[in-house]
Amino acid sequence: METIPDKWVVIKITKEGKDTIYKVYATFSDDNWRVNSGTMSVEQGDGHLIFIGYSGSRYICKDDCYGLSSYSGWVLSNMINRATEVDAEITILDYDHDFLNLVVTPENK
C-alpha cells in the first residue's frame, strides 16, 4: 500500500527493555491521521523520502511537508502524554535528522 501524506513527522518510540522503533506519523487534509507499522528502511526519492514499513507499506513523504497541523499536533501530543502510562517515551525527530540512516534492526519490529 502506498500512502502520500499531506504532512508527516517521524516519531521515535522507546521503552526500557525494548528496542527503539521509528514510525511515520502521517496526516491528511481531512484531519485523518495514520501511524505506520514501523520503519524497516528508508529510500531517497526526488524531493521525497520513502519509508518502507514492516507491513510492506510505503509512505512517500515530500521533503517540504514535514510538520503537523494544529489538530494532528494535538492528537500526537495526547499520544506522547499517554505513552508515559505504559513507561514508554515518544519523541518527534527534527526535520534535519538523518532519516536515511535510522538505526533500524529486525528486532525493532
Backbone hydrogen bonds in HBPLUS format (Angstrom, degrees):
<---DONOR---> <-ACCEPTOR-->    atom                        ^
c    i                          cat <-CA-CA->   ^        H-A-AA   ^      H-
h    n   atom  resd res      DA  || num        DHA   H-A  angle D-A-AA Bond
n    s   type  num  typ     dist DA aas  dist angle  dist       angle   num
A0058-ARG N   A0001-MET O   2.81 MM  57  6.12 161.4  1.84 164.4 164.6     1
A0003-THR N   A0058-ARG O   2.86 MM  55  6.23 156.1  1.92 161.7 164.6     2
A0060-ILE N   A0003-THR O   2.81 MM  57  6.10 157.5  1.86 163.2 170.7     3
A0006-ASP N   A0027-THR O   2.91 MM  21  5.95 138.8  2.08 151.7 163.8     4
A0007-LYS N   A0027-THR O   3.24 MM  20  5.24 161.2  2.27 135.0 135.3     5
A0027-THR N   A0007-LYS O   2.88 MM  20  5.24 170.0  1.89 152.8 150.4     6
A0008-TRP N   A0065-CYS O   3.19 MM  57  6.47 141.5  2.34 146.7 150.0     7
A0067-GLY N   A0008-TRP O   2.88 MM  59  5.56 156.1  1.94 135.7 143.8     8
A0009-VAL N   A0025-TYR O   3.15 MM  16  5.43 144.8  2.28 136.6 147.1     9
A0025-TYR N   A0009-VAL O   2.88 MM  16  5.43 171.4  1.89 161.1 164.0    10
A0093-LEU N   A0010-VAL O   2.90 MM  83  5.69 172.6  1.90 166.7 169.2    11
A0011-ILE N   A0023-LYS O   2.81 MM  12  5.36 164.8  1.84 161.6 165.4    12
A0023-LYS N   A0011-ILE O   2.94 MM  12  5.36 160.5  1.98 150.3 156.8    13
A0012-LYS N   A0091-THR O   2.78 MM  79  5.24 160.8  1.81 154.7 161.5    14
A0091-THR N   A0012-LYS O   2.96 MM  79  5.24 155.9  2.02 144.8 152.7    15
A0013-ILE N   A0021-ILE O   2.82 MM   8  5.27 170.6  1.83 164.2 166.9    16
A0021-ILE N   A0013-ILE O   3.05 MM   8  5.27 161.3  2.08 146.4 152.5    17
A0014-THR N   A0089-GLU O   2.89 MM  75  5.23 163.8  1.91 152.6 158.2    18
A0089-GLU N   A0014-THR O   2.79 MM  75  5.23 152.2  1.86 154.1 159.9    19
A0018-LYS N   A0015-LYS O   2.92 MM   3  5.45 153.6  1.99 145.6 145.3    20
A0039-THR N   A0022-TYR O   2.73 MM  17  5.57 153.5  1.80 167.3 169.5    21
A0036-ASN N   A0024-VAL O   3.03 MM  12  5.50 155.4  2.09 147.5 155.1    22
A0026-ALA N   A0034-ARG O   2.76 MM   8  5.21 159.2  1.80 172.6 171.0    23
A0034-ARG N   A0026-ALA O   2.82 MM   8  5.21 148.8  1.92 150.8 156.6    24
A0028-PHE N   A0032-ASN O   2.95 MM   4  5.35 149.8  2.04 160.9 156.7    25
A0031-ASP N   A0028-PHE O   2.99 MM   3  5.63 137.2  2.18 133.6 133.0    26
A0054-TYR N   A0038-GLY O   3.01 MM  16  5.73 133.9  2.23 143.5 154.8    27
A0040-MET N   A0052-ILE O   2.77 MM  12  5.72 167.7  1.78 161.0 165.4    28
A0041-SER N   A0052-ILE O   3.36 MM  11  5.29 155.5  2.43 137.9 141.5    29
A0052-ILE N   A0041-SER O   2.87 MM  11  5.29 170.1  1.88 155.6 158.4    30
A0043-GLU N   A0050-ILE O   2.86 MM   7  5.02 157.8  1.90 141.1 148.7    31
A0050-ILE N   A0043-GLU O   2.85 MM   7  5.02 163.8  1.88 148.4 151.8    32
A0045-GLY N   A0048-HIS O   2.74 MM   3  4.96 152.5  1.81 163.2 157.0    33
A0063-ASP N   A0047-GLY O   2.94 MM  16  5.58 172.2  1.94 133.6 135.8    34
A0049-LEU N   A0061-CYS O   2.87 MM  12  5.25 158.5  1.92 144.1 147.7    35
A0061-CYS N   A0049-LEU O   2.81 MM  12  5.25 164.5  1.83 168.6 167.8    36
A0051-PHE N   A0059-TYR O   2.93 MM   8  5.07 161.6  1.96 144.3 145.8    37
A0059-TYR N   A0051-PHE O   2.94 MM   8  5.07 167.6  1.96 145.1 148.3    38
A0053-GLY N   A0057-SER O   2.91 MM   4  5.15 165.8  1.93 146.1 150.8    39
A0056-GLY N   A0053-GLY O   2.92 MM   3  5.18 158.5  1.97 109.8 116.9    40
A0065-CYS N   A0062-LYS O   3.09 MM   3  5.46 160.8  2.13 121.3 121.9    41
A0073-GLY N   A0069-SER O   2.87 MM   4  5.83 150.6  1.95 146.5 154.8    42
A0074-TRP N   A0070-SER O   3.02 MM   4  6.23 147.1  2.13 142.3 150.8    43
A0074-TRP N   A0071-TYR O   3.06 MM   3  5.07 118.5  2.45  95.2 110.2    44
A0075-VAL N   A0071-TYR O   2.97 MM   4  6.35 158.3  2.02 154.3 159.8    45
A0076-LEU N   A0072-SER O   3.00 MM   4  6.16 166.7  2.02 145.9 149.6    46
A0077-SER N   A0073-GLY O   2.87 MM   4  5.97 152.9  1.94 141.6 150.0    47
A0078-ASN N   A0074-TRP O   3.05 MM   4  6.32 152.1  2.13 146.4 152.9    48
A0079-MET N   A0075-VAL O   3.08 MM   4  6.46 151.4  2.16 145.8 153.9    49
A0080-ILE N   A0076-LEU O   2.86 MM   4  6.15 160.3  1.90 155.6 160.7    50
A0081-ASN N   A0077-SER O   2.99 MM   4  6.24 160.5  2.03 148.3 153.1    51
A0082-ARG N   A0078-ASN O   2.92 MM   4  6.09 156.5  1.97 148.5 155.0    52
A0083-ALA N   A0079-MET O   2.94 MM   4  6.05 136.9  2.13 145.7 156.3    53
A0085-GLU N   A0082-ARG O   2.94 MM   3  5.41 148.5  2.04 111.8 121.0    54
A0086-VAL N   A0083-ALA O   3.05 MM   3  5.64 155.6  2.11 115.0 121.8    55
A0088-ALA N   A0083-ALA O   2.99 MM   5  5.04 163.7  2.02 137.8 136.4    56
A0087-ASP N   A0084-THR O   3.11 MM   3  4.70 161.0  2.15 105.0 104.0    57
A0097-HIS N   A0094-ASP O   3.05 MM   3  5.49 159.2  2.10 117.6 119.8    58
A0099-PHE N   A0097-HIS O   2.98 MM   2  5.67 122.8  2.31 110.5  94.2    59
A0101-ASN N   A0098-ASP O   3.06 MM   3  5.68 157.2  2.11 116.1 123.1    60
A0108-ASN N   A0105-THR O   2.92 MM   3  5.51 156.6  1.98 119.0 126.1    61
A0109-LYS N   A0106-PRO O   3.29 MM   3  5.80 161.2  2.33 112.8 117.9    62
